[in-house]
Amino acid sequence: MDSLKILFDVHYLYYWPHFAPIWRYLESLERPVTGYATFSTKDTHDAQDLTRQVLTGENLHILHGDNEEQRLEQLKSTEYDIAFIGASKPGFEIIRRQSKVVCSMSHGLGTKQAYFKDSPRDVDIRFTEGPEHHRGLRKRYPDLQTELVGMAKMDPLFDGDKLQTNALIRENNVAADRPVILWAPTFYPSSLEKLHKTVRTLAKQTEYQWILKPHHFTYFPRQWRYKRQKRLVQRLTRSSNNIILLPPSEYSVLPWLKIADVLLSDTSSTLFEMVALDKPVIRCDTYGVRWNHKLFPRRLFKRRLDTDTTGEFTYAINIESANELEGALDQALEDPAWLQDGRSETIQRLFYQLDGRASERIVQQAMELLDT
C-alpha cells in the first residue's frame, strides 16, 4: 500500500497545535503516512529554529529554505495526497496545484476578522469548530463546502490525560496550594501594555501565582512595537518571583488551561478555549492601540475585531480598566460557578462535540474526498 503524503502549512509555530492532533491520528492508522511541513521564512531566525525543532520532533519532513523563493521551490518538489492549511498564505497556489485534496481550518477561534478573511475559497473543504462560525462562513461563502466537525486543537483536553500537566507543574515549580492565574495576552490589540504594572503589584501583594504566556510575536518580535512588548515581559518577570514566564518552547497553551484556575486575556481566542473547560475567564477590554486606531477607532473593529459573531456572549468577567482587575480575580476565585450559564451557552454556540474526536472526523472526511 502506497504511503499517504500529507502536508501541513504551519506558517507560524502557534498554528501547529491545531494540526498536531490530526497528524497524530493519521500516524495511528494502519495505512502508512509520510508527513511534510512548511513554515514561513519571514519569521525571526530563532523562531524558525524552534519551529524546525518542534516539527522535526513530530517525524515530519521539513520543506523550507533560506528565503521564501527557496521554500516555494521546495513545495514544488512533491505531490501531496492531502494538504492542511490554517490560512491563505504565500505558497497557497503551489499547495493547491500540488495537492489532490486541500483542507482549510482556522488557526484560531473567536474575536478576530481573520477567522473569515483568511479562509481561501479555492479549497476542497473548510472545517469549522462550532455552529456560530459555521453559519458565519456559510453566509459569507455559500459556494464553499463547509463541514462542522469540531476543533481539533481541543482534542487533547478531552481525550484522556495526554498533556503531562503533572510534569509541567513540577518543572516550573507551580505551587499546588495557591490559586494559579494564567495571563495570555495576544499581540494586537493586547492587554500587556495596560495591565503589566497592575499585575506586577498584585504578584507582590497577593497569594496568586501568575503564569505568563505571551503571544509568539512577543517572544520573537520582528517589529518595534512587539520588541517593546518583549521588554515589558522581561522586566515584569524579573520584578517578581511570583510570575512564571513560560519559555517559547511551551508553544501550546492547552496544558496551562488545564492547570490554571482563572484565565486573563483580551482579544485572544484562548478565552473560548478556557470557556470550553467551564473555567472562569476575565476579559480585559482595555488594550494598547496603534495611533491610526486611536484616530479612527472604528477601523479597529471593522477590519480586525469580530464583534458580530461573539460580541454579545456573556461568558467572561469584563474589566475596562486595570483598577478592576483585583476585584475581578477575587470574584472569579470565590465564585467560579458565576457566569456558568453564559459559558454553557457559549460552548453550545462555538463548539461542536467536545469529545476528543474532531481530528478523527477531519481525517475521515478528507479521506472520503481523496477516494472520490
Phi and psi in degrees as a GROMACS rama.xvg file:
@    title "Ramachandran Plot"
@    xaxis  label "Phi"
@    yaxis  label "Psi"
@TYPE xy
-66.3432  146.406  ASP-2
-73.9312  134.488  SER-3
-70.0325  133.979  LEU-4
-103.293  117.12  LYS-5
-117.058  130.597  ILE-6
-114.222  136.089  LEU-7
-117.042  120.908  PHE-8
-89.8408  88.1338  ASP-9
-75.2716  -36.3493  VAL-10
65.309  -77.5073  HIS-11
-117.604  155.946  TYR-12
-58.7386  -31.584  LEU-13
-71.704  -6.83165  TYR-14
-75.9359  -28.2918  TYR-15
-59.0564  -39.7126  TRP-16
-57.3118  -21.8557  PRO-17
-76.3364  -27.3293  HIS-18
-95.9994  -28.6332  PHE-19
-55.306  -45.5814  ALA-20
-63.0609  -31.464  PRO-21
-65.9225  -45.87  ILE-22
-64.3169  -40.6456  TRP-23
-67.6856  -34.1215  ARG-24
-68.2456  -41.653  TYR-25
-59.3348  -40.7155  LEU-26
-66.4102  -23.091  GLU-27
-80.8909  -10.8746  SER-28
-72.9477  156.592  LEU-29
-70.8098  -27.6235  GLU-30
-73.0264  133.752  ARG-31
-65.8528  143.352  PRO-32
-131.986  145.581  VAL-33
-121.065  124.082  THR-34
-105.581  141.962  GLY-35
-126.844  151.116  TYR-36
-141.925  142.504  ALA-37
-129.969  150.837  THR-38
-149.986  162.432  PHE-39
-67.7095  138.158  SER-40
-85.2097  -2.7253  THR-41
-86.8956  -6.85811  LYS-42
-71.4342  165.71  ASP-43
-65.6942  159.938  THR-44
-62.0811  -40.3234  HIS-45
-63.4432  -40.5265  ASP-46
-65.7561  -41.364  ALA-47
-62.8318  -39.6661  GLN-48
-63.4274  -42.5545  ASP-49
-66.4436  -42.3354  LEU-50
-61.1279  -44.5432  THR-51
-60.2751  -43.6294  ARG-52
-60.9759  -46.162  GLN-53
-63.6998  -47.7521  VAL-54
-71.3466  -34.987  LEU-55
-64.192  -37.982  THR-56
-65.605  -17.4036  GLY-57
-91.589  11.2338  GLU-58
66.2326  38.444  ASN-59
-110.127  144.108  LEU-60
-82.2387  129.921  HIS-61
-92.8509  127.165  ILE-62
-108.344  104.093  LEU-63
-149.73  -168.265  HIS-64
-179.833  179.107  GLY-65
-76.5279  -16.6753  ASP-66
-151.893  174.993  ASN-67
-64.8751  -35.3965  GLU-68
-61.2003  -43.9246  GLU-69
-66.4356  -39.6421  GLN-70
-62.2807  -43.5823  ARG-71
-66.1708  -33.7764  LEU-72
-64.7796  -37.8843  GLU-73
-63.1483  -39.4052  GLN-74
-60.8576  -33.2133  LEU-75
-73.4441  -12.2981  LYS-76
-77.8843  -12.3128  SER-77
-137.503  148.503  THR-78
-101.507  137.115  GLU-79
-113.791  143.746  TYR-80
-75.3462  -48.1837  ASP-81
-134.641  133.32  ILE-82
-119.136  138.498  ALA-83
-114.835  128.379  PHE-84
-126.121  150.418  ILE-85
-105.009  -7.55377  GLY-86
-174.009  166.51  ALA-87
-83.4939  101.755  SER-88
-125.834  168.186  LYS-89
-52.2509  134.669  PRO-90
101.212  -8.35669  GLY-91
-59.6016  -40.6673  PHE-92
-59.8744  -37.9674  GLU-93
-68.644  -44.5195  ILE-94
-59.7748  -42.1333  ILE-95
-59.9652  -43.6802  ARG-96
-71.2999  -33.8031  ARG-97
-90.1575  -5.30621  GLN-98
-116.812  140.656  SER-99
-73.1827  -40.1416  LYS-100
-132.471  128.802  VAL-101
-115.824  123.385  VAL-102
-112.739  133.76  CYS-103
-116.009  143.657  SER-104
-149.778  166.409  MET-105
-80.2915  147.555  SER-106
-90.7506  8.62104  HIS-107
-164.99  179.391  GLY-108
-145.45  130.623  LEU-109
122.74  -102.494  GLY-110
-88.738  -2.99862  THR-111
-117.594  149.334  LYS-112
-65.3844  -19.5453  GLN-113
-57.597  -26.5442  ALA-114
-54.0752  -40.172  TYR-115
-94.6511  -38.2566  PHE-116
-73.1582  -28.9683  LYS-117
-86.7476  8.14848  ASP-118
-95.3502  107.346  SER-119
-69.8511  146.797  PRO-120
-88.0005  -17.1712  ARG-121
-89.8453  54.2689  ASP-122
-122.487  165.933  VAL-123
-81.8061  -29.4001  ASP-124
-158.321  143.023  ILE-125
-119.208  118.491  ARG-126
-88.8054  141.375  PHE-127
-123.967  157.799  THR-128
-95.69  -24.1035  GLU-129
-164.816  170.264  GLY-130
-59.3348  -39.6041  PRO-131
-63.8721  -50.9104  GLU-132
-73.0725  -28.4356  HIS-133
-61.1202  -46.4129  HIS-134
-63.4835  -40.4124  ARG-135
-62.2605  -40.6634  GLY-136
-69.7036  -41.2474  LEU-137
-62.2564  -36.7059  ARG-138
-67.5394  -42.281  LYS-139
-76.9997  -36.5318  ARG-140
-129.648  74.4455  TYR-141
-64.7051  -21.1773  PRO-142
-91.1967  -4.32939  ASP-143
-86.2821  130.313  LEU-144
-69.317  113.699  GLN-145
-121.359  125.483  THR-146
-122.17  132.484  GLU-147
-87.2802  111.699  LEU-148
-128.056  -18.8448  VAL-149
106.413  179.838  GLY-150
-106.938  108.346  MET-151
-58.5208  -36.1224  ALA-152
-55.9789  -32.1252  LYS-153
-80.5329  -10.8507  MET-154
-52.0029  -45.6692  ASP-155
-60.8384  -23.624  PRO-156
-75.2115  -20.1278  LEU-157
-125.384  17.8693  PHE-158
-131.369  67.6228  ASP-159
75.9524  -168.534  GLY-160
-103.989  79.6622  ASP-161
-103.375  2.87427  LYS-162
-97.7187  -5.57102  LEU-163
52.8689  47.7862  GLN-164
-66.9988  -33.9116  THR-165
-62.053  -40.07  ASN-166
-65.5156  -39.8363  ALA-167
-66.2438  -38.2182  LEU-168
-61.1618  -44.3352  ILE-169
-67.0455  -45.9975  ARG-170
-63.588  -33.0814  GLU-171
-102.093  8.90374  ASN-172
54.5  45.0685  ASN-173
-79.5658  123.318  VAL-174
-75.2862  127.891  ALA-175
-75.8256  -17.3603  ALA-176
-99.9906  11.1257  ASP-177
-129.334  147.911  ARG-178
-60.4657  139.434  PRO-179
-109.467  121.616  VAL-180
-107.021  120.635  ILE-181
-96.9325  118.708  LEU-182
-106.323  115.213  TRP-183
-125.011  77.2539  ALA-184
-75.9326  140.847  PRO-185
-82.2952  -176.383  THR-186
-88.3003  -32.1692  PHE-187
-167.924  132.744  TYR-188
-72.6475  138.809  PRO-189
-117.111  150.785  SER-190
-87.2898  -4.85204  SER-191
-58.7128  -46.6126  LEU-192
-66.8039  -31.0416  GLU-193
-86.9212  -27.301  LYS-194
-109.582  -8.48454  LEU-195
-62.4041  -37.3159  HIS-196
-67.8417  -41.2158  LYS-197
-66.9935  -41.5162  THR-198
-62.6611  -40.7589  VAL-199
-59.5751  -42.916  ARG-200
-65.8914  -46.7834  THR-201
-64.3683  -34.7404  LEU-202
-63.938  -29.004  ALA-203
-86.4089  -29.9859  LYS-204
-103.247  -12.2292  GLN-205
-122.784  171.196  THR-206
-84.5222  -5.28557  GLU-207
-61.7162  142.36  TYR-208
-105.874  126.174  GLN-209
-101.862  133.488  TRP-210
-113.773  118.884  ILE-211
-103.74  118.529  LEU-212
-120.985  87.9044  LYS-213
-70.9597  169.949  PRO-214
-73.7628  158.011  HIS-215
-52.0565  -41.1959  HIS-216
-72.6006  -19.7254  PHE-217
-77.408  -38.8914  THR-218
-63.977  -42.9084  TYR-219
-124.251  71.9581  PHE-220
-74.2711  135.822  PRO-221
-107.025  -17.484  ARG-222
-117.949  154.901  GLN-223
-58.5371  -35.7924  TRP-224
-66.4018  -32.5984  ARG-225
-82.7636  -25.7184  TYR-226
-63.6332  -37.1569  LYS-227
-64.3479  -40.3517  ARG-228
-60.2642  -42.137  GLN-229
-62.9724  -40.5431  LYS-230
-64.3135  -39.5002  ARG-231
-60.3557  -44.726  LEU-232
-62.3658  -44.4894  VAL-233
-64.4409  -43.6102  GLN-234
-65.6719  -39.3819  ARG-235
-63.0445  -45.9048  LEU-236
-74.7497  -25.2888  THR-237
-73.5613  -22.471  ARG-238
-79.095  -14.3913  SER-239
-152.311  134.542  SER-240
-75.1855  -5.97826  ASN-241
-93.8546  6.49692  ASN-242
-119.2  116.002  ILE-243
-97.8292  115.431  ILE-244
-89.3174  116.995  LEU-245
-69.4125  140.367  LEU-246
-72.4533  160.138  PRO-247
-57.8658  -27.0687  PRO-248
-65.2628  -20.1563  SER-249
-85.4449  65.103  GLU-250
-75.8997  -20.2346  TYR-251
-97.2359  130.41  SER-252
-82.904  -12.2187  VAL-253
-54.9621  -51.7113  LEU-254
-63.2567  -28.0114  PRO-255
-77.332  -26.696  TRP-256
-63.4593  -37.3259  LEU-257
-72.2156  -33.6287  LYS-258
-77.3456  -38.9122  ILE-259
-71.3706  151.77  ALA-260
-88.1736  -35.0011  ASP-261
-140.315  143.443  VAL-262
-109.05  134.542  LEU-263
-114.689  124.898  LEU-264
-152.244  -165.553  SER-265
-137.515  -90.3744  ASP-266
-110.945  22.9432  THR-267
-88.5133  143.528  SER-268
-71.4005  -7.25858  SER-269
-55.7963  -29.051  THR-270
-51.6951  -47.7586  LEU-271
-75.8091  -27.5094  PHE-272
-67.1946  -36.0159  GLU-273
-71.671  -37.7734  MET-274
-58.6436  -36.9208  VAL-275
-60.7019  -23.5076  ALA-276
-90.2823  3.22405  LEU-277
57.2093  45.1833  ASP-278
-114.565  156.345  LYS-279
-66.5882  141.166  PRO-280
-130.105  146.225  VAL-281
-116.522  124.18  ILE-282
-106.171  118.325  ARG-283
-84.6042  121.495  CYS-284
-100.403  15.3061  ASP-285
-126.123  131.287  THR-286
-153.689  160.899  TYR-287
-66.3267  130.692  GLY-288
-124.018  139.652  VAL-289
-66.8934  159.268  ARG-290
-59.1482  -39.758  TRP-291
-65.2704  -30.0491  ASN-292
-82.9852  -21.9786  HIS-293
-70.3387  -39.7671  LYS-294
-74.2545  -35.5009  LEU-295
-130.42  73.4085  PHE-296
-60.7948  -26.518  PRO-297
-64.7857  -26.6262  ARG-298
-64.0143  -33.9887  ARG-299
-60.4828  -45.2976  LEU-300
-79.4212  -33.8043  PHE-301
-73.2735  -41.873  LYS-302
-97.2197  -24.317  ARG-303
-119.825  -47.773  ARG-304
-92.6738  145.752  LEU-305
-106.946  96.4874  ASP-306
-93.2577  -16.0197  THR-307
-70.7074  -42.0649  ASP-308
-78.3093  -40.7923  THR-309
-124.592  2.28354  THR-310
-63.9019  -30.9245  GLY-311
-95.4693  4.30191  GLU-312
-67.8368  139.609  PHE-313
-109.558  61.3144  THR-314
-103.342  -14.9315  TYR-315
-129.99  156.953  ALA-316
-81.2751  116.886  ILE-317
-94.9836  134.164  ASN-318
-121.75  141.101  ILE-319
-111.171  1.01499  GLU-320
-154.902  158.732  SER-321
-62.6271  -28.269  ALA-322
-64.153  -20.4649  ASN-323
-87.6493  -6.48591  GLU-324
-66.0776  -47.5124  LEU-325
-60.3453  -43.6353  GLU-326
-63.5216  -38.0012  GLY-327
-66.0097  -40.4899  ALA-328
-63.8576  -44.7716  LEU-329
-58.6128  -43.9082  ASP-330
-64.1889  -43.8612  GLN-331
-64.7766  -38.0598  ALA-332
-79.7567  -35.2371  LEU-333
-74.9784  -30.6064  GLU-334
-138.328  71.6952  ASP-335
-63.6586  -18.3373  PRO-336
-79.4489  -11.1657  ALA-337
-62.2867  139.018  TRP-338
68.5157  15.7549  LEU-339
-62.8218  -37.5069  GLN-340
-63.0209  -40.6998  ASP-341
-65.4468  -37.9237  GLY-342
-66.3337  -40.1159  ARG-343
-62.4298  -43.1937  SER-344
-63.5036  -40.8715  GLU-345
-63.435  -42.1408  THR-346
-59.6728  -44.5577  ILE-347
-62.7242  -33.5493  GLN-348
-87.8072  -30.2626  ARG-349
-102.263  -18.0153  LEU-350
-126.067  144.491  PHE-351
-115.077  117.865  TYR-352
48.7673  79.7452  GLN-353
-76.4131  75.8476  LEU-354
-123.508  6.55883  ASP-355
76.1012  13.9026  GLY-356
-125.045  16.4921  ARG-357
-62.4023  -41.5242  ALA-358
-63.5156  -35.6697  SER-359
-63.653  -44.1569  GLU-360
-64.1365  -39.0146  ARG-361
-61.8697  -47.856  ILE-362
-64.1244  -42.2677  VAL-363
-60.9317  -43.5628  GLN-364
-69.8857  -37.1576  GLN-365
-64.2305  -40.4538  ALA-366
-67.0776  -36.7847  MET-367
-62.8139  -41.5293  GLU-368
-64.0145  -38.5075  LEU-369
-64.9707  -33.8316  LEU-370
-84.2073  -9.4236  ASP-371
